[in-house]
Amino acid sequence: MPILMLTALGEEEDRVLGPELGADDYVTKPVSPRELALRVASVLRRSREVPGRDVGIAPAVDGDLGVDVLGRRASPAGRPLALTAREFDLLAFLARHPGQVFTRAELLELVWGWDFGDQSTVTVHRSLREKVEADPTKPTRIPTVCGVGYRYDGSPSP
């Protein structure tokens, strides 16, 4: 079920909290009817598209972390991770493109199909690091590329 939040709460904390809690889009009032219609159409289109349903996608394995795109499961050392849908989509996308750097805008478009919106949505998903990194303060799997964006490097060599 797609969720679009239409609210008068426009502070950054509110705009970040909406997607963090699972909203597919967050729109603040006032909004033009045309923009609202476009955003509704976009959320509905994305809800019909199921990420990772390509037949040829095999599970990604990175050291102790397995990412099963078709089963929408991720597990370090065989323990299932409790990931939100957005966290899983981001992890699966990055794991399928190791070593490539993506800007926030590119991730918004390539992972969630958004061609506009608050780019801090990507930053919010740093909580993903807390779930997949041995030390989230020194990320090795998903480091920030200063001034550019994010990259999936995988686990460090033993």
N, C-alpha and C positions, 0 to 999 in steps of 0.2 A: 504494500500500500504506500504510494508516494505521499510525502508530507511537505507542504509548502506553508511556511509560517508568514502571515501577514500581520504586522504589528507596528505600533507606534514607538516601540523601544528601539532606538537607533544607536545607542552607545556601542562602542567596539566590544565590550564585554558581552552584551546581549547578542550582537551579530555573530560572535564566536560561539557562544553557548548553544544557540539553536542547532547548528550543524553538529556540534559535539554531542548533543542529545539525540541525534539521528534525523534531523530535518534534512530534506533533500534540497531545499532552497529557503532563503530567508529574505523577505522583502519588507522594507520599512515604508510607512506612510509618511508623506503623501506619495502615491505612485499613480502613474497614468494608466488608464484602462488598457491602452495598447501594450505597455510594458508588462502589465500583469498577465494579459492574455498570452504574450510570448513566453513568459516564465512558466505559466501553467502548461502550455503546449510542450515546452522543453522538459519539464518534470515528467509529464505523461509519456513522452517519447522515450526518455531514459528508463522509465519503469518497465517499458515493454522490451527493452534491450537487456539481455542478461549477459553481464561481463563474463568473459572466459568460456563461452560455450563452443569455442572452436574445437572440433573433434581431435585435432592433432596436438592439443596442449597436454603435455605430460607434466606430472608433478615436478616442481622444482625442489631440489635438495641442496642445501647449503650447510655443510658441516652437520650440526645437530638439528638444524631447522628444516622441516619439510613443509612445502606449500602446495597443497592439492587444490588447484584452481577449479576443477570440475566439481569436486566435493565441497569446495569453499571451507577448507579446513587448513589450519596451520598448527604445527606442533614442534616445539623444540624437545629433543630427546624423547619423542613419543608422547609427551604431555600436551593435550589440546590447549590452545590459547583461547581465551575469551576475547574475541575481537568484534568491534562493531562492524557493520557492513562496509562503512567507509574506510575503516582501518584495513580491513581485509582487501578491499579493492586496491588501495594504495600499495600495500605490501606485495600483492600478486603482480601488479603492474611493474613495480620496481624490480622484483625478483626476476621477471621475464626479460628485463633490460639491464643486466649487470654492467657496471662501468660507464653507463651513459648518464650525462648530467641533464636534468630537466629543471626549468624555471617553474615558479609557482603557477604562472599563467598556463604553461604547457601541461602541467599536471592537472589543473582544473579541467582543461579541455580534453586531454587524452584519457584520463581516468574516469571522470564523471560526466563528460560531454558538455561542460559549461563553457560558453564562449564569453561570458561576462560574469561578474560577481566579485565578492570580497576575497582577495587572495589570501587573507589571513586564515581562511578555511584550511589551507594546506598546512600552515604553521601550527594550527591547533592539533593536527595529527602527530605532533611530536610525542604524544602519549603512546603512540605506536612503538617508539623507541624504548619506553619503559617496559614494554612487553617482549621485545625481541633482542634487546641489547644486554650484554653481561653487565656493563656499566653505562647507563643512559647519559651520564655526564661526559663520557668520552666515547661517543658512538663509533663503532667500527663497521657495522652492517649498513647503516643509513647515515652517512656523514653529510653535514652541510658543506656545500662548496661556496665559500665566502663570496658574497656579492653576486652569486649566480643562482643557486638553487640546491637541489639534492641529487644524490647518486646512491645506487645500491652497490656496495663493495663486497658484500658477503662477510662471512666470518673470518677472523684472522687466522693465519696459518699457525699450527701448533708449534 
